[in-house]
Amino acid sequence: MDKKDDIGPADNCQHCDFRSVALEYPLSETDGFRVVCDVHPITAGHILIIPKEHISCLGAYPDQLYREFLTLYRKFTSFILQAYGSVSTFEHGKTGQTVFHSHIHVFPFTGPETEIIPEGKAYFKEITDIDGIRLFYRSLGAYLFFSIGDRKWLADISLGYPGFFRDRFARALKHPEKGNWKEMQKNKPLMTEAEKDIREIIAGYHKYSGSLSG
């Protein structure tokens, strides 16, 4: 691992500090992860899977943490699919990060992959499973991962810029004004809408988790 992959707390990291606004709306917690509502959702049902330890990206997870992640990934993609009728995910893998602590976005979206990468099929490659991310990361040290439904891709890292996938998916969802979370948090109507979406997803998850244990 390079220096940015070292596992441990980091100063001034909003995903390390449990008092951070970014972690204000928890859904679930395990030994290694927090699952929270995104406080700047690009759409209703936008959540984040965040490791507690400061580590750069999914591709750098140690094996035990990776196995724990896969369990959460399956659980929360299933929840979003059941609650909202569709599911997509992304992670910037160092390329395009605005918070340099791994966080996987899970949210409702359906549409063609070319709506996210309109540059053409030469700019993305389909992978069969998430293990493909780790293999790619070990080779190049960076990646751009996204999924729509059951299909998963790695996009050409040359396309990346800060907030790349957030911007692309926000545009595809017809909410380009939500693409930049730093600007979004200054917009009172958008943040009022976000609070409503967050309350709904918390209630929905409590109902969902209750059905699993019932």
Contacts in CASP RR format, 6 or more apart in sequence:
PFRMAT RR
TARGET T0000
AUTHOR 0000-0000-0000
METHOD contacts of the structure
MODEL  1
MDKKDDIGPADNCQHCDFRSVALEYPLSETDGFRVVCDVHPITAGHILII
PKEHISCLGAYPDQLYREFLTLYRKFTSFILQAYGSVSTFEHGKTGQTVF
HSHIHVFPFTGPETEIIPEGKAYFKEITDIDGIRLFYRSLGAYLFFSIGD
RKWLADISLGYPGFFRDRFARALKHPEKGNWKEMQKNKPLMTEAEKDIRE
IIAGYHKYSGSLSG
1 60 0 8 1.000
4 56 0 8 1.000
4 94 0 8 1.000
4 100 0 8 1.000
5 55 0 8 1.000
5 56 0 8 1.000
5 60 0 8 1.000
6 54 0 8 1.000
6 55 0 8 1.000
7 53 0 8 1.000
7 54 0 8 1.000
7 55 0 8 1.000
7 62 0 8 1.000
8 16 0 8 1.000
8 53 0 8 1.000
8 54 0 8 1.000
8 55 0 8 1.000
9 16 0 8 1.000
9 53 0 8 1.000
9 54 0 8 1.000
10 16 0 8 1.000
10 54 0 8 1.000
10 100 0 8 1.000
10 101 0 8 1.000
13 54 0 8 1.000
13 99 0 8 1.000
13 100 0 8 1.000
13 101 0 8 1.000
14 20 0 8 1.000
14 21 0 8 1.000
14 22 0 8 1.000
14 23 0 8 1.000
14 99 0 8 1.000
14 101 0 8 1.000
15 22 0 8 1.000
15 23 0 8 1.000
15 50 0 8 1.000
15 54 0 8 1.000
15 99 0 8 1.000
15 101 0 8 1.000
15 102 0 8 1.000
15 103 0 8 1.000
16 54 0 8 1.000
16 101 0 8 1.000
17 23 0 8 1.000
18 34 0 8 1.000
21 39 0 8 1.000
22 36 0 8 1.000
22 39 0 8 1.000
22 99 0 8 1.000
23 34 0 8 1.000
23 36 0 8 1.000
23 50 0 8 1.000
24 36 0 8 1.000
24 39 0 8 1.000
25 36 0 8 1.000
25 37 0 8 1.000
25 39 0 8 1.000
25 198 0 8 1.000
25 202 0 8 1.000
26 34 0 8 1.000
26 35 0 8 1.000
26 36 0 8 1.000
27 35 0 8 1.000
27 36 0 8 1.000
27 37 0 8 1.000
27 47 0 8 1.000
27 76 0 8 1.000
27 201 0 8 1.000
27 202 0 8 1.000
27 205 0 8 1.000
28 34 0 8 1.000
28 35 0 8 1.000
28 72 0 8 1.000
28 76 0 8 1.000
28 205 0 8 1.000
28 209 0 8 1.000
29 35 0 8 1.000
30 68 0 8 1.000
30 72 0 8 1.000
31 68 0 8 1.000
32 51 0 8 1.000
32 52 0 8 1.000
32 53 0 8 1.000
32 65 0 8 1.000
32 68 0 8 1.000
33 49 0 8 1.000
33 50 0 8 1.000
33 51 0 8 1.000
33 52 0 8 1.000
33 68 0 8 1.000
33 69 0 8 1.000
33 72 0 8 1.000
34 50 0 8 1.000
34 52 0 8 1.000
35 47 0 8 1.000
35 48 0 8 1.000
35 49 0 8 1.000
35 50 0 8 1.000
35 72 0 8 1.000
35 76 0 8 1.000
36 47 0 8 1.000
36 48 0 8 1.000
36 50 0 8 1.000
37 45 0 8 1.000
37 46 0 8 1.000
37 47 0 8 1.000
37 48 0 8 1.000
37 198 0 8 1.000
37 201 0 8 1.000
37 202 0 8 1.000
38 46 0 8 1.000
38 47 0 8 1.000
38 48 0 8 1.000
38 105 0 8 1.000
38 107 0 8 1.000
39 185 0 8 1.000
39 194 0 8 1.000
39 198 0 8 1.000
40 178 0 8 1.000
40 181 0 8 1.000
40 184 0 8 1.000
40 185 0 8 1.000
40 191 0 8 1.000
40 194 0 8 1.000
41 107 0 8 1.000
41 178 0 8 1.000
41 194 0 8 1.000
41 197 0 8 1.000
41 198 0 8 1.000
42 107 0 8 1.000
42 166 0 8 1.000
42 169 0 8 1.000
42 170 0 8 1.000
42 173 0 8 1.000
42 175 0 8 1.000
42 178 0 8 1.000
42 179 0 8 1.000
43 107 0 8 1.000
43 108 0 8 1.000
43 109 0 8 1.000
43 173 0 8 1.000
43 175 0 8 1.000
43 178 0 8 1.000
43 197 0 8 1.000
44 84 0 8 1.000
44 108 0 8 1.000
44 197 0 8 1.000
44 200 0 8 1.000
44 201 0 8 1.000
45 80 0 8 1.000
45 83 0 8 1.000
45 84 0 8 1.000
45 107 0 8 1.000
45 108 0 8 1.000
45 197 0 8 1.000
45 200 0 8 1.000
45 201 0 8 1.000
46 105 0 8 1.000
46 106 0 8 1.000
46 107 0 8 1.000
46 197 0 8 1.000
46 201 0 8 1.000
47 76 0 8 1.000
47 80 0 8 1.000
47 105 0 8 1.000
47 106 0 8 1.000
47 107 0 8 1.000
47 201 0 8 1.000
48 103 0 8 1.000
48 104 0 8 1.000
48 105 0 8 1.000
48 106 0 8 1.000
49 69 0 8 1.000
49 72 0 8 1.000
49 73 0 8 1.000
49 76 0 8 1.000
49 103 0 8 1.000
49 104 0 8 1.000
49 106 0 8 1.000
50 101 0 8 1.000
50 102 0 8 1.000
50 103 0 8 1.000
50 104 0 8 1.000
51 61 0 8 1.000
51 65 0 8 1.000
51 69 0 8 1.000
51 101 0 8 1.000
51 102 0 8 1.000
53 65 0 8 1.000
54 101 0 8 1.000
55 61 0 8 1.000
55 65 0 8 1.000
55 101 0 8 1.000
55 102 0 8 1.000
56 93 0 8 1.000
56 94 0 8 1.000
56 97 0 8 1.000
56 100 0 8 1.000
56 101 0 8 1.000
56 102 0 8 1.000
57 91 0 8 1.000
57 92 0 8 1.000
57 93 0 8 1.000
57 94 0 8 1.000
57 97 0 8 1.000
57 102 0 8 1.000
57 137 0 8 1.000
57 143 0 8 1.000
58 66 0 8 1.000
58 69 0 8 1.000
58 91 0 8 1.000
58 93 0 8 1.000
58 102 0 8 1.000
58 104 0 8 1.000
58 130 0 8 1.000
58 133 0 8 1.000
58 134 0 8 1.000
58 137 0 8 1.000
58 145 0 8 1.000
59 66 0 8 1.000
59 93 0 8 1.000
59 133 0 8 1.000
59 134 0 8 1.000
59 137 0 8 1.000
59 138 0 8 1.000
59 143 0 8 1.000
60 102 0 8 1.000
60 137 0 8 1.000
61 69 0 8 1.000
61 102 0 8 1.000
61 134 0 8 1.000
66 134 0 8 1.000
69 104 0 8 1.000
70 130 0 8 1.000
73 89 0 8 1.000
73 104 0 8 1.000
73 106 0 8 1.000
73 130 0 8 1.000
76 106 0 8 1.000
77 87 0 8 1.000
77 89 0 8 1.000
77 106 0 8 1.000
79 205 0 8 1.000
79 208 0 8 1.000
80 86 0 8 1.000
80 87 0 8 1.000
80 106 0 8 1.000
80 107 0 8 1.000
80 108 0 8 1.000
81 87 0 8 1.000
81 149 0 8 1.000
82 208 0 8 1.000
83 201 0 8 1.000
83 204 0 8 1.000
83 205 0 8 1.000
83 208 0 8 1.000
84 108 0 8 1.000
85 108 0 8 1.000
85 110 0 8 1.000
86 108 0 8 1.000
86 109 0 8 1.000
86 110 0 8 1.000
86 149 0 8 1.000
87 106 0 8 1.000
87 107 0 8 1.000
87 108 0 8 1.000
87 109 0 8 1.000
87 149 0 8 1.000
88 106 0 8 1.000
88 107 0 8 1.000
88 108 0 8 1.000
88 109 0 8 1.000
88 110 0 8 1.000
88 146 0 8 1.000
88 147 0 8 1.000
88 148 0 8 1.000
88 149 0 8 1.000
88 169 0 8 1.000
89 104 0 8 1.000
89 105 0 8 1.000
89 106 0 8 1.000
89 107 0 8 1.000
89 145 0 8 1.000
89 146 0 8 1.000
89 147 0 8 1.000
90 104 0 8 1.000
90 105 0 8 1.000
90 144 0 8 1.000
90 145 0 8 1.000
90 146 0 8 1.000
90 147 0 8 1.000
90 165 0 8 1.000
90 166 0 8 1.000
90 169 0 8 1.000
91 102 0 8 1.000
91 103 0 8 1.000
91 104 0 8 1.000
91 105 0 8 1.000
91 133 0 8 1.000
91 145 0 8 1.000
91 165 0 8 1.000
92 144 0 8 1.000
92 145 0 8 1.000
92 160 0 8 1.000
92 163 0 8 1.000
92 164 0 8 1.000
92 165 0 8 1.000
93 102 0 8 1.000
93 137 0 8 1.000
93 142 0 8 1.000
93 143 0 8 1.000
93 144 0 8 1.000
93 145 0 8 1.000
94 100 0 8 1.000
94 141 0 8 1.000
94 142 0 8 1.000
94 143 0 8 1.000
95 142 0 8 1.000
95 143 0 8 1.000
95 144 0 8 1.000
95 157 0 8 1.000
95 160 0 8 1.000
95 164 0 8 1.000
96 144 0 8 1.000
96 160 0 8 1.000
96 161 0 8 1.000
96 162 0 8 1.000
96 163 0 8 1.000
96 164 0 8 1.000
96 165 0 8 1.000
97 162 0 8 1.000
97 163 0 8 1.000
98 162 0 8 1.000
98 163 0 8 1.000
98 181 0 8 1.000
98 182 0 8 1.000
105 165 0 8 1.000
105 166 0 8 1.000
107 169 0 8 1.000
109 148 0 8 1.000
109 169 0 8 1.000
109 172 0 8 1.000
109 173 0 8 1.000
110 148 0 8 1.000
110 149 0 8 1.000
111 148 0 8 1.000
111 172 0 8 1.000
112 148 0 8 1.000
113 124 0 8 1.000
113 146 0 8 1.000
113 148 0 8 1.000
113 151 0 8 1.000
113 153 0 8 1.000
114 120 0 8 1.000
114 121 0 8 1.000
115 172 0 8 1.000
116 146 0 8 1.000
116 148 0 8 1.000
116 155 0 8 1.000
116 165 0 8 1.000
116 168 0 8 1.000
116 169 0 8 1.000
116 172 0 8 1.000
117 123 0 8 1.000
117 124 0 8 1.000
117 153 0 8 1.000
117 155 0 8 1.000
117 159 0 8 1.000
117 168 0 8 1.000
119 156 0 8 1.000
119 159 0 8 1.000
122 156 0 8 1.000
123 155 0 8 1.000
123 156 0 8 1.000
123 159 0 8 1.000
124 153 0 8 1.000
124 154 0 8 1.000
124 155 0 8 1.000
124 156 0 8 1.000
125 153 0 8 1.000
125 154 0 8 1.000
126 151 0 8 1.000
126 152 0 8 1.000
126 153 0 8 1.000
127 133 0 8 1.000
127 136 0 8 1.000
127 152 0 8 1.000
127 153 0 8 1.000
127 154 0 8 1.000
128 152 0 8 1.000
129 152 0 8 1.000
130 152 0 8 1.000
132 154 0 8 1.000
133 143 0 8 1.000
133 145 0 8 1.000
133 154 0 8 1.000
136 143 0 8 1.000
136 154 0 8 1.000
137 143 0 8 1.000
140 157 0 8 1.000
142 157 0 8 1.000
143 154 0 8 1.000
143 157 0 8 1.000
144 154 0 8 1.000
144 155 0 8 1.000
144 156 0 8 1.000
144 157 0 8 1.000
144 159 0 8 1.000
144 160 0 8 1.000
144 164 0 8 1.000
144 165 0 8 1.000
145 152 0 8 1.000
145 153 0 8 1.000
145 154 0 8 1.000
145 155 0 8 1.000
146 152 0 8 1.000
146 153 0 8 1.000
146 155 0 8 1.000
146 165 0 8 1.000
147 153 0 8 1.000
161 167 0 8 1.000
163 179 0 8 1.000
163 180 0 8 1.000
166 179 0 8 1.000
166 180 0 8 1.000
166 181 0 8 1.000
167 176 0 8 1.000
167 179 0 8 1.000
167 180 0 8 1.000
170 176 0 8 1.000
170 177 0 8 1.000
170 178 0 8 1.000
170 179 0 8 1.000
171 179 0 8 1.000
177 183 0 8 1.000
177 184 0 8 1.000
177 187 0 8 1.000
177 190 0 8 1.000
178 184 0 8 1.000
178 190 0 8 1.000
184 190 0 8 1.000
184 191 0 8 1.000
184 194 0 8 1.000
185 191 0 8 1.000
END
